[in-house]
């Protein structure tokens, strides 16, 4: 299967200027084309999966900007996921790496554990910590998620459809208010919203090469959403993963589930609004997430719903195609590169002169907020659906900015 995909690459180099790590280092083996060379060499047996080779695969953010720029249609997304699984199976990482990755996957997929860890993060910033663990406390958000989603939120007026809301793991622990806003907006525009008990979707695990763990999470999630017309996702990394479950799990039920998955911006763009939108006079920088822009091929998917808000000005930062450096667990396990990309993105956000920034992925919101705090210029960090929700509820722009996370 991997060989089929590597043979599609004609090594033209169109991917090079869109690859964040190639932009940072101008190193061929840290570009998609170079990594595909390494994949082929590994399959041929001409190189071993040693520390040097594994490092080049680890440095990939999995942002999929190369997928958007490739004229040959190379499925680099599937290549890197399969290769990362091979790395985890065949290569023995140093003890420190194993400890960090093991800790991450004992925390991130479990909202309760994550909330407890976040309460300890301020203490971690004050005491000496081993270097490998320092990024964990540096990137930990300084706000606390609030808000909850009822199991059932009835539609206002006639019901357009019964939709299931993915509440997520990081999203539930850190951005519970985003989930609550999503349910309110969908209900106001005529959708009955169901939020069943659910676990992690498996996106983080698959992205990090823990393929069987990710598959197990995904199968349990499919069972949780029985009986809904659509599954709505407000975290773009999760949405990208769920839309690929047919390929990942290889069965008809997964394929049928994947066909019902919609990004919330994608869904709202396709239906006329029912609830009136009130003016929200503010300037917002919309930082597109990689898994919407490249993996799902939905650039600026929330723009249609934001355009319906009177008086809202939406601006785009420069280098939208370049990743902010979040990328699942990347900003912990590749902290130096992630920090450089985050600082670069924060600079572009500030250059817009916006009063707030918005992104449709929790990792992007955390990453850019951290970078803005490093330069002591924090901005309100909002999910686009929170802007729609504020407009529907008539929340004044000043109050929204004053109460938003930073």
N, C-alpha and C positions, 0 to 999 in steps of 0.2 A: 504493500500500500504506500509506504513512504517513497519507494523508488518511482512509482507512478508520478508522484507530485514533484520530486526533485528533477525529473526529466523534462518537466514543463519549463524550467528556468533556462533562458537563452543567454543569461549573464550580460544583459544589455546595460545595466547600471542605472536604469531609471529610478530604482529604489534608493540609491545612495543619498541624494540630498534630502530625502524624507525620513531617513532613519536617524533617530535621536543619538544613538551611540556613535554612528559614523560622523554625524555633525560635530559631536564633542571631540572625537579622537582621530578621525580620518584614517582609521585602521581597517583594512579590507576584511579581516576576520571578525570585525565587530560591525559588519553590515549584513543585510539579509543574503546578498549574493555570496559573500564569504562564508556565512554559516551554512548555506546550502552546499558549498564545496566541502566543508567539513562533514556534513551529513553523508554525502556521497563517499567520501574517503573512509568514513567509519564503516559504511555498508560494504565497501570493497575490501576492508581489512587492511588498508594501507596506513591507517592511523589507529591508535588505541584511544579509548575514552578515558584519558588521563586528566590530571588537574588542569593543565593548560587548555585542553579542548573543552572541558566542562565549564571553565571560566568564561569562554566566549559565548557559550549557550546561556549561561547564567546572566550575562550582561544584557541580553536581549530583554526589552521591556514587554514584548508581546503586544505592542500598541497597534499593530496591523496597518500602520501608515504605508508600508510597502505593498500591502494588498491593494490599497486604493491606487497606488501609482504604477502597478505592474501592468504592462500592455499584453502580457502573455497569460494572465489569469492564474498565476501560481498561487496555490492554496498554502501560503506560508503559515497561516494560522494553524492548520492541521499538522503541518510539518513540525512546527516548534512544540506543539503540545505533545506529539508522539515522541519527539526527541527528548524532551524534558522527562517524560516518563521513563525512557531508557536510561537517562542519567541517574535518576533516583534508584533504579533497579540495579544498575551495573557499577556505579562509581561510589566508593566509600568516602564521604566527605570528612573533613577534619572534625574533631570532636566539638569544637566551638560552634561550627556551622550547624552540626546536628542538634546541638542544644537549643540554639536560637530558633531553628525551623520547628523543632519539636514543641517548644513553648508556644510559638505562634499558632500552631494548629491544635493546641489544647485550649487556646483562648478564643481565637477569632470566630470559629463557627458556632460558638456558644454564647449568646447574648448575656446570660447571667454572669458567667465567668468574666466576660469582657467588662461589664459594668463594675465588678469588684476590682479588676485590675486598674481601671481608669481612676477609681477613687484613690488608689495608691500612687498614681503617677506623680502628683505634686511632691510627695516625699522622695520619690526616685530622682527628681531634679535637684534635690538638696544634698543628697549623699553620693559619695563616690561609687561608681558602677564600672564593671568591666566594659572595655571599649565596644565589644560586640553587642552589648545590651543597651548601650547609651541611646542608639536611635529609637529604641522602643519608647523611651520616656520623652525624647525630643519631639517625636511626631504625634504623641498622644494628644488628642484635642483637649482644649482647656474649657470647653463647655460640657454640659450634661444634657443628653437627649431627654426630651419630655414629650408628653402626649401619648395617647394610646388609641388603638383602633378597635372598635367593637367587632364582634364576630359577624354581625350583620348591620349594614347601613342601608336603610331603604332608599329607593330612588325618589326624587321629587317629581311628582306627576307620573305620567305613563312610563313604564319601564322599557328602556331601549334594549337592554341585555343584562344578564346576570354575570358579573365579572368577579374573578378571584384576584385578590391583591397579594402579591408577594411582599411579605413584610421584612424578609431578609434577616441576616445575623448582625453585621456591622450596622446596617440601616436601623434595625430595631434597638440596638444598644446605644447608638450615637445620634441617630436622626429620627427618633420616634415621632417628632413633630412633622417631619416630611411625610411619613406614612399617614398621620392624621389629616394633614392637608390634602393628600391625594384622595383619601376616601371622601372627604367633604366635597371636593371639586367634582369627582365622578358622580356622586349622588346628586349634586345640584344640577348636573347636566343630563340626568335621566338614567343613570346606571345603578342597579342594585349591587352593592359591594359586599362580598363575602371575604372575610380574613380568617381562614381556618387555622387551627394549630399547625405549625410547620417548623421544620428544621432548616439548616443551611441548604442552599441549592447545589452546592458543590463547586461553584465557579472558582473560588480561591484555591481549592485543592487541585483541580484540573490544571489551572494556570501555573501551579508550582510543580507539576509533574507527579502529583499524588493521585494517579488516574483511578485506581480502584476505589479509593476513599471517595473521590468526587462522584464516581458512578453510583456508589451506594447512597450517598446523599440525594442524588438526582432521582433515583428510583422511588425513594420514600416521598419525595416532593410530588412526583406525578400522582401518587395515590392520594395525597392530601387535597388535590384540586379536582377531584371527580365531581361532575355535576354542574360545572360552570361553562358559560359560552366562550369566554376569553380569560386569559391570565394576564393581568396588567402588572408591569414592572416599572419601578421608578429609580432603579439602579442600573445604569447602562451595562456594566460589566456582567451583572447577573442576567440581564436580558440577552446579551450576546451569547452567553453560555447556554441558556435555555433554548434559544432558537437553533442550536447545533446538536440538540440531544438525539435527533434521529440518527445522525452520523456517529455520535459518541457511543450510544447504547445499541444501535443497530437493530431495533425492532419496531414493529408497526405502532405500538402504543406510544413509544417515545416520539416517533415521527408525527403522530396525530397531536400529541401534546405540544410539540414545538410549533406546529402550524397555528395553534391558538394563542401564542405568546405575542403580546404587543407592548412596546414602550408606551408610557403614558402620554408623551408628547405626540407620538405617532397616532395613537388612538384619537386624541382630542383634535388633531389636525383634520381628521376625516369626518367629523360630525359637526353640524352646526350647534353653537352653544345655546343653551336654554336660559341659564341664569344670567341676568344683566351684569355687566362689568362696570365698576365705578372707576373714575380716574385715579391713577397712581403716578403723580408727577415726579419722576426720578429717572436718573441715568444709570443704566445697569450694563456692565460688561458681561457678555455671554461667552463663557469659556467652554467650547465644545469638548465633550469627552471623546477619547479615542475609540471607545467601543460603540459609540453611536456613529461617529464620523466615518470610521474605517471598517470596523467589523460588521456592524449592522447596515452600513451604507445609508445612514439616516442623518446626514449633516444638518445641524441646527434644527433637529426635529421639534423642539419646543417653540421655534420662532413663530409658527402659525398661531398658536394659542396666546403667545405674548403679544402678537400684533393686534389682538382684539382688545387689549387693555388700553383705554384712553389715557393719553398724556405720558405713557411709558416710553422712554427712549432706550432702545437696545443698540449697543455698539459691540463690535468684535475686536478683541486684542489681535495684535500681529502674530504671525506664526501659528495659526490655528491648527495646522496639520501636525505640529510638533508636540509630543507628549509632555505633560507636566512633571513626570517622574514618579507618580504614585504607583500605578501598575501592580495592583495586588499587594504582595509583600515586598516589592522591589525597594521601596523607600526605607526598609529595615535592613534587607540583606545586601543591597547595593547603595548604601546611604550616601556616599560621596557623589556618585553620578546623579542620584535622585535629587540631592540638594542643589546641584548646579542647574539641573533642568527646572526645578521648582523656582529658584531665584530668577531664572530667565523668564519664566512664565509670569511671575509676580510683577516683574518690571514692565512687561507688556500690558498687564491689567492696569497698573497704575498710570501708564502713558495715555490711557483712554480718558482719564479724568472722571471716571465713573464714581458714583456714590456708593455702589455695591457691586459685587460680582456674583454671577450665578453659574452653576454647573449641575448637570444631571447625573452625577456620579459621586457617591460619598467619598471615595478616595481622593478625587480631584478637589473637593471642598476642603478636606483636611490638609492636603498637600499645599495648595495655594495659600490657605490661611496661615499655615506654619511659616511659609516663605515671607508673607506680608508682615507677620509678627517679628520675624528676624530683622527686618529693616524698620521696625517700629512705625509701620503705616497700615495698621489693620483696617480691613473693610468688612462690612456686613457680608456674610457668606450665605447665599440662599440657593435652594433648589428652585428651578423655574416654576414648579407647581406651587410653591409657596407664594410667588408673585400673583399667580392666577387666583389662588385662594384669598389672598389679601384684597384683591380687586373685587371679588364676588362679595366678600364680607364688608367692604367699605372701610378697611383699615387705612388710616392716614399714612402717607409715605414717611413722615417724620417718626411716627410711632414704630412702624415696621423696621426702619433703620436703627432706632434706638434699642429695640429689643432683640435684634437678630444676633446670632452667634458671630464671633470674630476670631 
